[in-house]
Amino acid sequence: MPNYALDPENIHVVSWNIAKGRNRDWHADLQHLTHNADLALIQEAKLEHAMHQVMPDSCWAFAPGFQRRNHTTGVLTIARAETIQHHAHSHREPFTLLPKAALITEYRLKERAETLKVVNVHAINFTPGTGHFRRQLDAIVAPLSDHSGPLILSGDFNTWRSKRLRIVHELIERLQLTSVAFEHDHRLQAFGFALDHVFTRGLQLKNCSVNRVYSSDHNPLSVVLSL
């Protein structure tokens, strides 16, 4: 059984776009990355791969994105504590009409009155401008405005141009979030911009790293936080 609540003094988060598990060794890498994680935020998770089973005694929530008859991919959040509630979001890309998913989950913290909200994002990619991108992020942010407790926002934001990054910065300023800066930054880049991010509020950074892998084009992010 999962824990009733997370330990507020040590919250280990892994965030990774797993590229639908198409490449070899993704399962071994995921097991290794999450063996002592409290939260795993997976983008492009394939539901049929049963990725949630890599963290035993956990709760999981899934927001579907792309769906075909024989498989469904989306964002998956796995936690070693009970999920109080979850809200799924889906937004279609204007050209391909393929949906991109996001997921908001909430968890109790041991001996604390406040709760932790966690947002797992796979942002819209192919757009003629930034309107669809902004609307997706605005829709994700709207339910968070009345949450005064700690917050984690992470995932693949597809920030491959300065205008997209500016919209994300506006979002994190609105929510009073802080961006995690990686000293050895091996995040996937496009046109000189990192695509994956971790933003936090009400939490102190204890440790962070970007782990190089060959099982996805994205390298996974790992952060350890405390309240």
C-alpha positions as CSV (number, residue, x, y, z in Angstrom):
1,M,0.0,0.0,0.0
2,P,1.2,3.6,-0.7
3,N,2.0,5.9,2.2
4,Y,-0.7,8.2,3.6
5,A,1.5,11.2,2.9
6,L,4.8,12.4,1.6
7,D,7.8,13.3,3.8
8,P,8.0,17.1,3.5
9,E,11.7,17.0,4.5
10,N,12.7,14.9,1.5
11,I,10.7,14.8,-1.7
12,H,12.6,13.2,-4.6
13,V,11.1,14.0,-8.0
14,V,12.0,12.5,-11.4
15,S,10.6,14.1,-14.6
16,W,11.2,12.4,-18.0
17,N,9.8,12.3,-21.5
18,I,10.2,8.6,-22.2
19,A,9.5,8.9,-26.0
20,K,6.7,6.3,-25.8
21,G,9.2,3.6,-24.7
22,R,10.2,3.0,-28.3
23,N,13.9,2.6,-27.5
24,R,15.8,-0.2,-25.9
25,D,16.5,-0.2,-22.1
26,W,13.9,2.4,-21.3
27,H,12.4,0.1,-18.6
28,A,15.7,-0.6,-16.9
29,D,16.5,3.1,-17.0
30,L,13.1,4.0,-15.5
31,Q,13.5,1.5,-12.7
32,H,16.9,2.8,-11.9
33,L,15.8,6.4,-11.9
34,T,12.8,5.8,-9.7
35,H,14.0,3.2,-7.2
36,N,14.1,5.8,-4.4
37,A,11.9,8.5,-6.0
38,D,8.7,9.8,-4.3
39,L,7.2,11.2,-7.4
40,A,7.7,10.2,-11.1
41,L,6.4,12.6,-13.8
42,I,6.5,10.7,-17.1
43,Q,5.6,12.3,-20.4
44,E,4.8,10.2,-23.5
45,A,4.1,7.3,-21.3
46,K,2.4,4.3,-23.0
47,L,-0.4,3.0,-20.9
48,E,-0.1,-0.5,-22.2
49,H,3.5,-0.7,-21.0
50,A,2.3,-0.7,-17.4
51,M,5.0,1.9,-16.5
52,H,3.3,2.6,-13.2
53,Q,4.5,-0.9,-12.0
54,V,8.1,0.2,-11.8
55,M,7.4,1.9,-8.4
56,P,5.7,-0.7,-6.2
57,D,3.3,0.4,-3.4
58,S,2.5,3.6,-5.2
59,C,-0.5,5.5,-6.5
60,W,-0.7,6.6,-10.2
61,A,-2.8,8.9,-12.3
62,F,-2.8,9.1,-16.1
63,A,-4.0,11.8,-18.5
64,P,-4.5,10.4,-22.0
65,G,-3.1,12.3,-25.0
66,F,-2.6,10.4,-28.3
67,Q,-4.9,7.4,-28.6
68,R,-5.1,4.6,-31.2
69,R,-7.1,1.3,-31.0
70,N,-4.2,-0.7,-29.6
71,H,-2.3,1.9,-27.5
72,T,-2.7,5.2,-25.5
73,T,0.1,7.6,-24.6
74,G,-0.1,10.6,-22.3
75,V,1.3,11.9,-19.1
76,L,1.7,9.6,-16.0
77,T,2.3,10.7,-12.4
78,I,3.4,8.0,-9.9
79,A,3.6,8.7,-6.2
80,R,4.5,6.8,-3.1
81,A,1.7,8.5,-1.3
82,E,-2.1,8.5,-1.7
83,T,-3.4,10.8,-4.4
84,I,-6.0,13.1,-2.9
85,Q,-7.4,14.2,-6.3
86,H,-6.3,14.5,-9.9
87,H,-7.4,16.6,-12.9
88,A,-6.5,15.8,-16.5
89,H,-6.2,18.3,-19.3
90,S,-6.0,17.6,-23.1
91,H,-5.3,20.2,-25.9
92,R,-5.0,19.5,-29.6
93,E,-2.2,20.7,-31.8
94,P,-3.6,23.0,-34.6
95,F,-1.8,21.3,-37.5
96,T,-1.6,17.6,-36.5
97,L,-4.7,17.7,-34.3
98,L,-2.8,15.3,-32.0
99,P,-3.6,16.0,-28.3
100,K,-1.1,16.9,-25.7
101,A,-1.9,16.1,-22.1
102,A,-1.3,17.6,-18.7
103,L,-2.2,16.3,-15.2
104,I,-2.6,18.0,-11.8
105,T,-2.4,15.8,-8.7
106,E,-2.5,16.6,-5.0
107,Y,-0.8,14.9,-2.0
108,R,-0.8,15.2,1.8
109,L,2.4,16.1,3.6
110,K,3.2,14.4,6.9
111,E,2.5,16.5,10.0
112,R,1.6,19.5,7.8
113,A,-1.8,21.2,7.2
114,E,-1.0,22.2,3.6
115,T,-1.0,19.9,0.6
116,L,1.4,19.6,-2.3
117,K,0.1,20.0,-5.8
118,V,2.1,18.6,-8.7
119,V,1.6,19.5,-12.4
120,N,2.9,17.1,-15.1
121,V,3.0,18.9,-18.5
122,H,3.5,17.9,-22.1
123,A,3.1,21.1,-24.0
124,I,1.8,21.7,-27.5
125,N,4.6,21.6,-30.0
126,F,3.7,22.4,-33.6
127,T,1.9,25.8,-33.9
128,P,1.9,28.7,-36.3
129,G,2.2,31.2,-33.5
130,T,2.0,31.0,-29.7
131,G,-1.8,31.4,-29.2
132,H,-2.5,27.7,-28.8
133,F,0.5,27.2,-26.6
134,R,-0.5,30.1,-24.3
135,R,-4.1,28.9,-24.1
136,Q,-3.0,25.4,-23.0
137,L,-0.8,26.7,-20.2
138,D,-3.4,29.2,-19.1
139,A,-6.0,26.4,-18.8
140,I,-3.5,24.4,-16.7
141,V,-2.7,27.3,-14.5
142,A,-6.3,28.4,-13.8
143,P,-7.1,25.7,-11.2
144,L,-3.9,26.5,-9.3
145,S,-4.7,30.1,-8.5
146,D,-6.4,29.3,-5.2
147,H,-3.8,26.9,-4.0
148,S,-1.6,28.6,-1.4
149,G,0.6,25.5,-0.5
150,P,3.7,24.1,-2.1
151,L,3.7,23.5,-5.8
152,I,5.8,21.6,-8.4
153,L,5.3,22.2,-12.1
154,S,7.4,20.1,-14.4
155,G,7.6,18.3,-17.8
156,D,8.3,18.8,-21.5
157,F,7.3,22.4,-22.3
158,N,8.6,22.4,-25.9
159,T,10.2,25.8,-25.3
160,W,12.2,25.8,-28.5
161,R,11.9,29.5,-29.2
162,S,12.2,32.6,-27.1
163,K,8.5,33.6,-27.4
164,R,7.4,30.3,-25.9
165,L,9.9,30.6,-23.1
166,R,8.7,34.1,-22.4
167,I,5.1,32.7,-22.0
168,V,6.4,30.1,-19.5
169,H,8.2,32.8,-17.6
170,E,5.0,34.8,-17.4
171,L,3.3,31.8,-16.0
172,I,5.8,31.0,-13.3
173,E,5.9,34.7,-12.2
174,R,2.1,34.6,-11.9
175,L,2.3,31.5,-9.7
176,Q,5.5,32.8,-7.9
177,L,7.4,29.8,-8.9
178,T,11.2,29.4,-9.0
179,S,13.0,27.6,-11.9
180,V,15.4,24.8,-11.0
181,A,18.9,25.6,-12.5
182,F,21.0,22.6,-13.3
183,E,24.7,23.1,-12.9
184,H,25.6,20.3,-15.4
185,D,22.8,20.9,-17.8
186,H,22.4,18.0,-20.2
187,R,18.7,18.7,-21.0
188,L,17.5,18.2,-24.6
189,Q,17.8,21.4,-26.5
190,A,16.2,22.7,-29.8
191,F,17.5,25.8,-31.4
192,G,19.6,26.5,-28.3
193,F,16.6,26.3,-25.8
194,A,16.1,23.6,-23.2
195,L,12.7,21.8,-23.6
196,D,12.3,20.3,-20.1
197,H,11.9,22.2,-16.9
198,V,11.2,21.9,-13.2
199,F,9.6,24.9,-11.3
200,T,8.8,24.9,-7.6
201,R,7.1,27.1,-5.0
202,G,7.4,26.9,-1.2
203,L,10.1,24.2,-1.5
204,Q,13.9,24.4,-1.0
205,L,16.2,22.7,-3.5
206,K,18.5,20.1,-1.8
207,N,19.9,18.5,-5.0
208,C,19.3,18.3,-8.7
209,S,20.8,16.6,-11.7
210,V,20.2,15.7,-15.4
211,N,20.9,12.1,-16.1
212,R,22.2,11.1,-19.5
213,V,20.4,8.1,-21.1
214,Y,20.2,6.5,-24.5
215,S,16.7,5.1,-24.1
216,S,15.0,8.5,-25.0
217,D,15.9,11.6,-26.9
218,H,15.1,13.5,-23.6
219,N,17.4,13.2,-20.6
220,P,15.5,12.7,-17.3
221,L,15.6,15.4,-14.6
222,S,16.0,14.6,-10.9
223,V,15.4,17.0,-8.0
224,V,15.3,16.5,-4.3
225,L,13.2,19.1,-2.4
226,S,12.2,19.9,1.2
227,L,9.4,22.1,2.6
